[in-house]
Amino acid sequence: MTLDHSPKTETSFGHPASEPGRGTPPPPPPRKPVTRGRLTLRIVITLVILGLLGAGLYGFNSFRAKAIADFFANNKPPPTPVALAEATVQTIPKYLPAIGTLQAARQVTVAPEVAGRVERIPFESGSRVKAGDPLVQLNDATEQADLLAQRAQARLAELNLERYRDLRRSQATPQSNVDQYQAQLDEINANMKRTTALIGQKLIKAPFDGELGIRQVNVGDYVNPGATIVTLTDLSQLYINFTLPEQALPKLSVGQGVLINVDALPGRDFEAKITTIEPQVSADTRAVKVQATMDNRERQLRPGMFASVRVVLPPQPNTLTVPETAVDYTVYGDSVFVATQKKTEDGKEQMVVERKAVKTGDRLANRVEIRSGLNPGDRVVVSGQLKLDNGAAVVEAQSNPLTPPQTLPQN
C-alpha cells in the first residue's frame, strides 16, 4: 500500500484548493458593448425628466404667486377710523403778538438823603401805607437843639429891630442900624429854615400810597445817603412794555386795546390800552417800543412778570378755518387729509381720504386760518392721520380721542 504524503493546499477560507485535474468555475459572461444609439437614448430620457421637473417647479411658483396676489387683492384691510371736522367760514379776531414785561406805574427805593443813626421804624414789612406816613426816623437831636438856639436868637433880633425902628422914627439913630438888625433877623430866619429842612430829612416819609417790601435796616443801624431802606410800590396801575417790528407801526395808535396773558394765571385775559408809542425806531433791532397801561386794583399782577401781549386789530370776516390738529406741518409744506365719498369696483360707496396742500395763516382758539387749498364744507381728518396714506379707506369714528375730557380723574 502506498501512502500519498504530498502536501494539500487550502484556500484563505480554510477550504481545500481545487486539485489539478478537477473542474474550474466558468468565467463570467462578457459585457455587451454600449452602442451610440443607446447612449443617445439615455441622454434624451434624462433631459426629458429634468425638463419635466423644471416645468413643475415653475408651475408651482406661478401658482403660489397668483394665489398670494389673489389673497391680498380679495383681502383688503378694514377702513381706518378717524375723526372728521368741517372747514367753516367765520369772522375771526386779529392780533399783533408780542412779548412784554410788567412794570409798576410808581415804584421807588426808599433811601435817606443824609447820614444818621436809625432811631425808630414805624412800619412792618409788606404793609400798606399812605402818602406822608413816616417810615424811618433818624437821630435829629443836634438839629433840634440848633433850632431852639436859632429861635432864641430870632426873638432877640426881632426885639432889637423894633427898638431901632422906634429910635429911627424919632431921628435918634441912623437908618443903617435898622438895616443891620433887619439883615441879622433875616439871616437867623434862613438858618432856622435850613435846620428845619435837615430835621425833615431825618424823618423819611412815604412819597405816595403803596405797598412796602422787605425792610433792609434795623433800629440802631447807621445809614449813609442813598442806602436802601425798603421798596415802595403802587400796584393799582401797571405798565406793559413790549416791542413790535417797524412794519406794525401803521396798525398802532394810542388808546388801542391790548390783551395780556401771564403764566401765573393761565387762561385769563387782562385788558390794557396803549398809552405811549416810542417816536423812534431802534436802529439795531428795527423795532418800536410800545407801552400800555392797565388797571390792577385787584392786585393780581405784579411788576416784573413775563407777559404775552396781543394788540387787538379789527376782526377779519369770511375767514376759512379748520381745527389745529387737522394740519400736518412738514418741511415740504403744510397739508390736510380731505375725506370724500367714492364708488368702489363693486359699486359700493366708500369714504377715502386725499392729501391736499394748504397755505395756513394765523392760529386762534385751537383753529388755524386756511388761506388756500380748501373749500368751505370740506371734511378734514383731525385725528388718526398717522395711519393714513393718499387714497386710504376710512370710516368716521364715534368720538374724537383728542378732545379733552370734561372732568379729569382725581388721584
C-alpha positions in Angstrom: 0.0 0.0 0.0 1.4 3.3 -0.9 0.6 6.4 1.1 0.4 9.8 -0.5 2.3 12.3 1.5 2.1 15.2 -0.8 1.0 18.5 0.9 -2.5 19.8 0.5 -3.2 23.4 -0.2 -6.1 25.3 1.3 -7.8 28.5 0.3 -7.9 31.6 2.5 -11.3 30.5 3.9 -9.9 27.1 5.0 -11.4 25.1 2.1 -9.1 22.8 0.2 -8.0 24.2 -3.0 -9.0 22.6 -6.2 -6.8 20.0 -7.1 -5.3 19.8 -10.5 -7.4 17.8 -12.8 -10.7 18.8 -11.2 -13.3 21.2 -13.0 -12.8 25.1 -12.6 -15.7 27.6 -12.3 -16.9 29.0 -15.6 -15.7 32.6 -16.4 -18.3 35.5 -16.3 -20.1 36.2 -19.5 -18.7 39.1 -21.5 -20.4 42.5 -21.3 -22.2 43.8 -24.3 -20.6 47.0 -25.7 -22.7 50.2 -25.3 -23.6 51.4 -28.6 -24.0 55.1 -29.7 -27.8 54.8 -30.1 -28.3 53.5 -26.6 -26.2 56.4 -25.1 -28.3 58.9 -27.0 -31.5 57.4 -25.7 -30.3 57.7 -22.2 -29.3 61.3 -22.6 -32.7 62.1 -24.1 -34.6 60.4 -21.3 -32.5 62.4 -18.7 -33.2 65.7 -20.4 -36.9 64.9 -20.6 -37.0 64.1 -16.8 -35.1 67.4 -16.0 -37.4 69.4 -18.2 -40.5 67.9 -16.5 -39.1 68.8 -13.1 -38.3 72.4 -14.1 -41.7 72.8 -15.6 -43.3 71.5 -12.5 -41.3 73.9 -10.3 -42.1 76.9 -12.5 -45.8 76.0 -12.4 -45.8 75.7 -8.7 -44.1 79.1 -8.2 -46.5 80.7 -10.6 -49.5 79.2 -8.9 -48.2 80.3 -5.5 -47.6 83.9 -6.6 -51.0 84.1 -8.2 -52.6 82.6 -5.0 -50.8 85.2 -2.9 -51.8 88.1 -5.2 -55.5 86.9 -5.2 -55.4 86.6 -1.4 -54.2 90.2 -0.9 -56.5 91.5 -3.7 -59.5 90.0 -2.1 -58.4 90.6 1.5 -58.4 94.4 1.8 -57.7 95.9 5.3 -60.8 97.4 7.1 -61.3 101.2 6.9 -59.3 103.2 9.4 -61.5 105.0 12.0 -60.8 108.8 12.0 -62.4 111.9 13.5 -63.6 114.4 11.0 -64.5 118.1 11.1 -65.7 120.6 8.5 -63.8 123.6 7.2 -66.0 126.6 8.3 -66.1 130.3 7.3 -66.3 132.7 10.2 -65.2 136.1 11.4 -62.0 135.8 13.4 -60.3 138.4 15.6 -56.9 139.6 14.5 -54.0 140.4 16.8 -50.4 141.6 16.8 -48.5 139.2 19.1 -45.6 140.4 21.2 -43.6 139.6 24.4 -43.7 142.2 27.3 -42.8 142.8 30.9 -45.0 144.3 33.6 -43.8 147.4 35.4 -45.3 149.4 38.2 -46.5 152.9 37.3 -44.9 154.1 40.6 -42.2 152.3 42.3 -39.3 153.7 44.4 -36.5 152.5 46.6 -36.8 154.5 49.9 -33.4 155.8 50.9 -32.2 158.6 53.2 -30.9 161.9 51.9 -28.5 162.4 54.8 -26.5 160.1 57.0 -27.6 159.2 60.5 -28.5 156.5 63.1 -31.9 154.8 62.9 -33.9 155.6 66.0 -37.4 154.4 65.0 -39.0 152.3 62.3 -42.8 152.7 62.5 -43.7 150.2 59.8 -43.8 146.4 59.1 -42.5 144.7 56.0 -45.3 144.2 53.4 -47.7 146.7 54.9 -49.7 149.3 53.0 -49.0 153.0 53.7 -50.5 156.3 52.7 -48.6 159.2 51.2 -46.8 161.1 54.1 -46.8 158.2 56.5 -43.5 158.1 58.5 -41.2 155.2 57.6 -37.9 155.8 59.4 -36.8 158.3 62.0 -33.0 159.2 62.1 -31.3 160.8 65.1 -32.0 164.5 64.9 -31.2 165.6 68.4 -28.4 168.0 67.3 -30.6 169.7 64.7 -33.4 170.1 67.2 -31.0 171.8 69.6 -29.7 174.1 66.9 -33.3 175.0 66.0 -34.1 176.0 69.6 -30.9 178.2 69.7 -31.9 179.9 66.5 -35.4 180.6 67.7 -34.0 182.4 70.7 -31.7 184.4 68.5 -34.6 185.3 66.3 -36.6 186.6 69.2 -33.7 188.8 70.3 -33.1 190.0 66.8 -36.8 191.0 66.5 -36.7 193.0 69.7 -33.5 194.9 68.7 -35.1 195.6 65.3 -38.2 197.0 66.8 -36.2 199.2 69.3 -34.1 200.7 66.5 -37.2 201.3 64.4 -38.6 203.4 67.2 -35.3 205.3 67.5 -35.3 205.9 63.8 -38.8 207.4 63.9 -37.5 209.9 66.5 -34.4 210.6 64.4 -32.2 209.3 67.3 -30.3 206.7 65.2 -29.3 206.3 61.6 -31.1 204.1 59.1 -28.0 201.9 58.7 -28.6 200.5 62.3 -32.1 199.5 61.3 -30.9 197.8 58.2 -28.2 195.9 60.1 -30.6 194.4 62.6 -33.1 193.6 59.7 -30.3 191.6 57.9 -29.4 189.9 61.2 -33.0 188.7 61.7 -33.3 187.5 58.1 -30.1 185.5 58.5 -31.4 183.9 61.6 -34.7 183.0 59.9 -32.7 181.5 57.0 -30.7 179.3 59.4 -33.9 178.2 61.1 -35.3 177.1 57.7 -32.1 175.2 56.9 -32.2 173.4 60.3 -35.9 172.6 59.8 -35.1 171.1 56.4 -32.4 168.9 58.0 -34.8 167.8 60.6 -37.3 166.9 57.9 -34.7 164.9 56.0 -34.1 162.9 59.2 -37.8 161.8 59.1 -38.3 159.7 56.0 -41.9 159.5 54.8 -43.8 157.6 52.1 -43.9 159.7 48.9 -47.2 158.0 47.7 -49.7 155.3 48.5 -48.5 151.8 48.1 -47.2 148.6 49.5 -43.8 148.2 51.2 -41.4 145.5 50.6 -38.9 143.8 52.9 -37.2 146.0 55.4 -33.5 146.3 54.9 -32.5 148.2 58.1 -32.9 147.8 61.9 -33.1 150.2 64.8 -29.6 151.3 65.7 -28.1 151.0 62.2 -26.1 153.8 60.8 -27.1 154.5 57.3 -25.4 156.6 54.6 -27.2 158.7 52.0 -28.7 156.5 49.3 -28.7 153.3 51.4 -31.7 151.1 50.7 -34.3 151.0 53.5 -37.3 149.5 51.8 -39.1 149.5 48.4 -42.5 151.2 47.9 -44.7 150.0 45.0 -48.1 151.3 43.9 -49.8 148.2 42.5 -53.1 150.0 41.5 -51.7 150.6 38.0 -49.2 148.8 35.8 -47.3 149.5 32.6 -46.7 146.8 30.0 -43.6 147.4 27.9 -43.2 145.5 24.7 -41.7 145.9 21.2 -43.1 145.3 17.7 -41.5 145.3 14.3 -41.5 148.5 12.3 -44.0 147.0 9.8 -46.6 147.2 12.6 -46.4 151.0 13.0 -49.3 151.8 10.6 -51.5 149.5 12.7 -50.8 151.1 16.1 -52.5 154.0 17.7 -52.8 155.5 21.2 -55.8 154.1 23.0 -55.8 150.8 21.1 -56.8 147.8 23.1 -54.3 145.2 24.3 -54.9 141.7 25.9 -52.4 140.4 28.4 -51.7 136.8 29.5 -49.4 135.7 32.3 -48.1 132.3 33.2 -49.2 132.7 36.8 -52.9 133.0 35.8 -53.2 130.8 32.7 -56.3 131.1 30.5 -57.2 134.6 31.7 -57.1 137.8 29.6 -56.3 141.2 31.2 -57.2 144.3 29.3 -55.0 147.3 28.8 -54.7 150.3 26.4 -51.7 151.7 24.5 -50.7 155.0 26.1 -47.3 155.6 24.6 -45.6 154.7 21.2 -41.9 155.5 21.0 -41.4 158.1 18.3 -38.1 156.5 17.2 -37.5 153.0 15.7 -34.4 151.2 17.1 -31.6 151.2 14.5 -30.3 147.9 16.0 -33.4 145.8 16.1 -35.7 147.8 13.7 -38.4 147.6 16.3 -40.6 150.2 18.0 -41.2 150.3 21.8 -44.8 150.4 22.9 -46.2 151.0 26.4 -49.7 150.1 27.5 -51.4 150.9 30.8 -53.8 148.6 32.7 -55.8 148.8 35.9 -54.6 146.5 38.6 -56.7 147.4 41.6 -57.3 143.8 42.4 -53.5 143.4 42.7 -53.4 140.1 40.9 -50.5 141.0 38.7 -47.0 142.1 40.0 -44.2 144.1 38.4 -41.5 142.1 36.7 -43.9 139.4 35.4 -43.4 137.9 31.9 -46.5 138.7 29.7 -47.8 137.5 26.4 -49.2 140.6 24.6 -51.8 140.7 21.9 -52.6 144.1 20.3 -56.2 144.0 19.2 -56.8 144.7 15.5 -60.1 144.9 13.6 -61.7 141.4 13.1 -61.3 139.7 9.7 -64.6 138.4 8.2 -65.2 135.5 5.9 -62.2 133.5 7.0 -61.9 129.8 6.4 -60.6 127.8 9.4 -60.1 124.2 10.4 -59.1 122.6 13.8 -55.4 123.0 14.5 -54.9 119.2 14.7 -56.0 118.8 11.1 -52.9 120.4 9.7 -49.8 118.3 9.1 -46.7 120.6 9.3 -43.6 119.3 7.4 -40.5 120.8 5.9 -42.1 120.2 2.5 -45.2 122.3 3.3 -48.5 122.1 5.2 -51.2 119.7 4.2 -54.5 118.1 5.3 -56.4 114.9 4.6 -59.8 115.6 3.0 -62.4 112.8 3.2 -64.7 112.2 0.2 -67.2 109.5 -0.8 -66.2 107.4 -3.8 -67.6 104.2 -5.5 -65.5 101.1 -5.3 -65.1 98.5 -8.1 -68.2 96.6 -6.8 -70.3 99.7 -7.0 -70.5 100.4 -3.2 -69.9 103.8 -1.6 -66.7 104.1 0.3 -65.1 107.1 2.2 -61.5 107.7 1.2 -59.0 110.4 2.0 -56.9 112.6 -0.2 -53.9 114.7 0.9 -54.2 118.3 -0.1 -51.5 121.0 0.3 -52.8 124.2 2.1 -51.4 127.6 3.0 -52.0 128.4 6.6 -52.4 131.8 8.4 -52.9 132.8 12.0 -53.8 130.5 14.8 -56.5 131.3 17.3 -58.6 129.3 19.8 -57.3 125.9 18.6 -58.1 126.7 15.0 -56.0 127.6 12.0 -56.7 130.1 9.2 -56.6 128.4 5.8 -55.7 130.9 3.1 -55.7 128.5 0.1 -56.1 124.8 -0.7 -59.5 124.1 0.8 -63.2 125.0 0.2 -65.9 125.7 2.8 -67.6 122.5 3.8 -64.7 120.2 3.1 -64.4 117.4 5.8 -60.9 117.1 7.1 -59.3 114.5 9.3 -58.5 115.8 12.8 -57.1 112.7 14.4 -55.7 109.4 13.1 -53.5 110.8 10.3 -50.5 108.7 11.2 -52.2 105.6 9.8 -53.3 107.2 6.6 -52.0 107.4 3.1 -53.3 109.0 0.0 -56.4 107.1 -1.2 -56.8 105.1 2.1 -60.3 104.0 3.1 -61.6 105.5 6.3 -64.7 105.5 8.5 -65.8 108.2 10.8 -65.2 107.5 14.4 -67.8 108.0 17.1 -65.7 110.3 19.1 -62.5 112.4 18.8 -59.8 110.9 21.1 -58.0 114.3 21.1 -61.0 116.0 22.8 -60.1 116.6 26.5 -62.5 115.1 29.0 -64.9 117.3 30.8 -63.7 116.1 34.2 -60.1 115.0 34.9 -59.5 111.9 37.1 -58.6 112.6 40.6 -55.7 110.8 42.3 
